[in-house]
Amino acid sequence: ACPCALGLATPTAIMVGTGVGATHGVLIKGGDALEKACNVSCLVFDKTGTLTVGHPSVVDTLHLHPSMSKEECAVLAATVESSSEHPLAKSIVKHACESLLAAGYGPKDDEGMTFDTPGEVDIRPGYGVVCAVSGSSHSQYMKRHKIPFASVAQDLRVCIGNRKLMQAEGLGVPESADLWMKKQEESGRTAVVFSVGSTVASIFAIADPLKPEARDVVEYLQGMGIACAMASGDNWRTAHAIGREVGISDIHAGISPGEKVEVIREMQRNNVSVGMVGDGVNDSPALVASDVGIALGSGTDIAVEAADYVLMRDNLEDVVMAVDLSKATMRRIKLNYVWAMIYNIICIPLAGGALFPSTRVQLPPWAAGGAMALSSVSVVCSSLLLHAYKKPRVQRKSPLDRNPSLDSWL
């Protein structure tokens, strides 16, 4: 008998479990992460880039400025957003490029549109960005590309963000424009307001469709007994529209990165083991604060560094696999301990000669040595059985599968 088997029960299973995860595209940062993921009872999802595909596009615009053209507003918005890595910012820049080229402005070669480097950009997480654009540089850019523009003699204070940013800047959205925004938001789109000086100039409606597997993954997790919630910096209407579509009712909308952390901590104060699934810079504090942070490999480097799990594929089905693999690994560890203890409980008396008084049979030294080695080998072999792990299959359901009553309409 030998205590080595007890010492090998945990590390061998963790080593094999992390290897199996890596084989399936899930990087696990240590045994502590495996253990905590096994006990997760609630998963909080970010919206943009996590539940959605992360490639938003401008699908509609509302032009409001009385003197600036749509093209000039597009140039100013793209100038400010060109320095940002946020998906919504990139969609506005792309929209500006496409609309300007479609209108016949910009280069005639294949280089595409480029925009001036903005001045100092004030990034306000959960709100948007504020920037001062040089009036002279803006005028030169417009002349260079032969785009009609309003005469500008001074620097322009440009704001791009949500309603909260406009309120903080003392700017009001016209009633008709506010109704237009509400209609877009109720359709699951994000309305981004763009202002120049003291005037709301344009509003961009940005759509980011759900990942095809999102609804099925949420249903599968709920079937495993894991509650699902969503924390988003987007507005209440858009977040709830996405929540209804994906099947999540616990929604925290319009919150900043710091408020996401507070949502996590409030759950933890209620003795809930919380996992956070995100991909962006804004998710990093919540990934650190949660019991288990799960980052998508397609996300930012900061989010990947902050997380305990990194999903190399941009597929939410791997969230299910990460939790399921942790449970399988912990079950294997417990089995290893039970086997090692039973083995030693039986073999220690045999090695001590428990059978000798009644049978006159004793365990020879070579057999005792072999039994000692076998105890360790058996635990290692048990851990290696994790290589036979099969990742759970999340069944994709059509809308008809979820709502059979739709069949009557076909």
N, C-alpha and C positions, 0 to 999 in steps of 0.2 A: 504494500500500500504506500501511497505517496501523495502529498498535498499539491503536487504540481498540477494535477488535473483541475483543482479548484482555481489555481492561479491562471490557468489557460482558458477557462470557461468564457470569460468576458472578452479579453483582447483578441482572441482568434475569431470570435463571431463578429466583432466590430470591424476587424480587418477585412474579412470576407464580405460583410455587408456593405462597407464603403466601396469595395471593389466592384460588387454587383451594381451598385448605384452608378458608378462611373461608366460601367459597360452600357447602361441604359441612358446615359446622358445626364445623370444627376450627380453633381459633386457635393459631397458631404464633408463638412469641416469638423471632423472629430466625433468621438463617441458621445460626448455630452449632447451634441445636436441630435443624434439618433435617439437618445433616451428621452429628451424633451418632446420631440416630434411624436413619439408614441403616446404621449399623454395630452396632446392638444385637443381641446374641446370646442374651440372656435377659431375659424380662419377669417381674417379681415382682408379683403381684396381692395387694391387700388382700382380705379376705373380706367383711366387713359393708358393704353399700352399694356394693360394687364388683362382686364376683361374684354377690352376692345383691341382691335388689330394694331393700334398704335401708328397708323398712317392716315391721320385725318386730312380732310380736304374741304376747301371752301365750296359750298354748294349753292349759296345765295348771298347777295349783298343788298344793303339798303343805303343809298347815298343821300346825305342830308345837308352837306355844306353848301351854303348859298353862292359862294364864289369860286371855290376850288372844284376842278373837274374830278371825275372818277379816277382818271389816270394819275393825276397829281396826288390824290389821297392814297392811291395804291403805292406810289413811289415812296411817300413819307412813311407809310406803315411798314413797307418792306425794308426801308433804311434802318428803322429802329429794331425790327425783329431779326434782321440778318445776323446779329451778333448772338442770338439766343439758340440754344440747343433744344428748347422745348418743342414737342411735336406740333402744338398749335401755332407756334411762331413759324415753324418751317412751312406749315400749310399756307399761311398768309403770304410768305415770301414766294412760294411756288405759284400761288394764285396771281400775285402781282406780275410775275414774269410771264405767265401764260396770257393774261389779259392785255398786257402791253404789247407783246409780240403779235397777238391776234389783231390788235388795233393798228399794226403797221409801224410801231415804234421800236427802237432798240437796234442792235446790230443786225446786219443782213447775212452774216456768216453763221457758223455753227457754235460760236462761243457762248451764246445765250446772254441773258441780261445779268448785269452785276450792279450792285448798289454801293453808294458811298459808305464809308465806315462812320457809324454814328458817334456823337460825342459821348460824354459820360452817361452811362445808362444806369438808372436807379431801379434795380430789380426788387419788387415787393412780393415775396412769396404769398400765394393765396389771393393776390389782387391783380398783378400785372406788371407793367414796366412804365417808367416815366423817363423821358429823354429830351434834352435840348438839342435841336437840329440847327446847324448854322444856316442862316437865311441866304448868305452869299454862296455857300457851297451848294445849297439846294437849287438856287437859280442857275448856277453854272451847269449842274447836272441836267436840268430840264432843257437848257439851251443846247447842250451837247447832243442830247438825244432827240431834239426837236419836238418836245412834248409841250403843248400849251400849258401855261401856269399863271396863277395869280401873282402879281408883283409882290415880292417879299423884301422888306428893307431891314428886318431884324431877325434875331433868332426865334425859332418856333418851339414852343413847349408842347410836346406830343405825348399823349397818354394812350396806352392800349391795354385793355383788361376787362374786368367784369363790372357789374353795377357798383360793387363796394368801392372799387377804385375811383369811379366817377363821383360817388358820394363823398369820398375822402378829399377829392380835388374840388368839391363844391360845384360840380357840374350835374345838371339835370338832363335826363333823357326825355325827349318829347313824348307826350302821351301816345300818339299814333305809333311812334317807333317802339315804345315799351310794349304795346299790344303785339306788334310784329315779333319782338323778341320772345314774348311768352308763347306765341304760336310755334316758333321754332324750337323752343326748349321743351315744350310738351311733346314734340316729335323726337326727342332724344338728341337734339343738336345743341351745340354750345354756341351761344351768342357772345361775340367779342366786340366790345365798343371801342371805337377809335376817335380820339378828339384832338383838335388842333387849337391851341390857345384856350379860349373859353367856349368853344363851339364843338358840339358833337358832330363829327364829320361823316362817319360811316359806321355801319354795323356789319360784321361778317358772321354768317351762319355756317358753322363748321360741323361736319358729320364724321363720325368715326365708328364704323360698324362693329358689332360684336364679333368676337372670334367664334367660329362655327361650333367649337366644342364647349363654349363657356356654359351654356344652359345645362348641358348633360353632365358636366363636371360638378357643377353646384348640386344638382340632384343626386349624384352619386355620393358626394361628401355628406349630404344631409342624410342619405340612407345609411351611411356609416356611423351616424350619431354625432356628426360634427356640424355645429351651427356655422352659418356663413353670414358675414356682414360686409358692408362696403363703406369705405372712407374715401371721399373725393373732395377736391378743391372746387369742383364744378358746382353750379347752382342747384338749388333744390329741385326744380322741375326736371332738368336734364338728368340728374342723378336718379330720381325716382322713376323716370321713364326707362332708363337702362335697367334699374333694379327690377321693375315689373317684367321686363323682357327676359332677364336672366334668372328670375326666381328668387331674388333676395329682398326681404322685407325690412331688415335692420340696416338702415342707411344713414350715414353721417355725411351730410353734404355741405358745401361751402365752407370747408374748414382749411386752415393753414397747416403746414407741416408740424408746427408745435402743437396744434389742436389734435392732430392725428395721434401724437404721442399721448396726449391726455385721454383720448378715447381708449387707447390700449391699456393705460394704467388704471382707468376706472373699471375696466373689465377684470383686471388682475386683482383689484381691491375686493372684487366680488368672488374671489377664489376661482376664476376662470383661467385656464391655461390657454394663452392666445398665440396664434401664429399670424404673421403678417406676410402677405404676398404682394410684391411691388416690383417696379423696374426703374423708377426715376430718382433724381437727386432729392426731390421732395419727399420720397418714401424712406430715405435713409435713416432719419431719426426714429421713425416708427419701427423699422426693421431691427434697429439696435434695441429699442425699448421692449419689443415683444419677446416672448419666451423662445420662439423659433422664427427667424427671419428667412423667408424664401424669396430669392431674386431671380428674375428671368435673365438668362445670359445675354439676351439682346438689349438689356437695359444699360444704364450708365455704369462706369467703373466704380463710382462711389457706392452705388446700391449693391453691386456684386461684392465689394469689399466688406460691407456692413452685414451681409447675410450669412446665415449658417448653412443654407442650402443654395446651390446655384443650378438652375435648370438650363442646360446648354441648348435645348430645343425651345423654341418659342411656342410651346404647346402646354396648355393648362392640364392636360391629362397627366403630365409628369408630377403635378401637385398631388394627385391621388396616389401615384406610385411612390412618391417620397414618404407619405404618411404610412402607406401599406408596408413598404419595405422596413421602416423603422419598427413597426409592430412585429413583423416577421423576425427581425433580428433580435428583438427583446424576448420573443418567445423562445428562440433558439438558445439565448443566454440562460434563461431559466431552466430549459431542458438540460443544458450542459451541467448546471449546478446540481440538479436533481440526480442526474446520472452519476456525476463524480462522487456525490455524497453516498448514494446507494452502493456504488462500487467499493468505496473505502470502508463503509460500515460492514460490508460482507467480508472484504479481504483482510482487514486488520486483525480480526479474531483468528482467521485462518493462518495468517503469518505468525501469530502468537501461539499457535499449537492448540487451538480450541478443539480440534478433532482427535488429538492424540490420545487423551484418556479413554475414549470410548472405542476408537477404531485402530489405535496404534499407528495411525498414518499421520505423517507430518510433511509440511511443504518444504521441499529441498530448496537450497539457496538459489539455484539457477531458475527455478519456477517462480520464486518470490520476486527475483529481479525482473523476469519477463512480465509478471503481473503488474509490477510497478510501471514499466514502460508502456504496457498496454493501456493503463488508465489514462495516460497523457495522449497516446495515439488515438484512443477512442473519442476523446473530447475534440481533438483536432479534426478527425473525420466527421464528427457531428456538425462542426462549424462549416466544413467544406460542403455539406449538403445544401447550404444556402445558395450555392451556384445553380441549384435546380429551381430557384425562385422564378415564378412566372408573374409578370406585371399584370395587374387587373385590367380588364378591357372595359372601357367606358362605352356603353352602347349609344350610338347616335340615334336620336329619335327625330322624326319629322313632326311638323305641327299637327298633322292628322293623328299621329300616335299619342300626342299629349292631349288632344281634344277630339275624341271620336265623333262628337256632334257635328264637326265640320264636314263629315262625310255626306250629310244630308244636303249640303250646299253644292256638292259636286255633281 
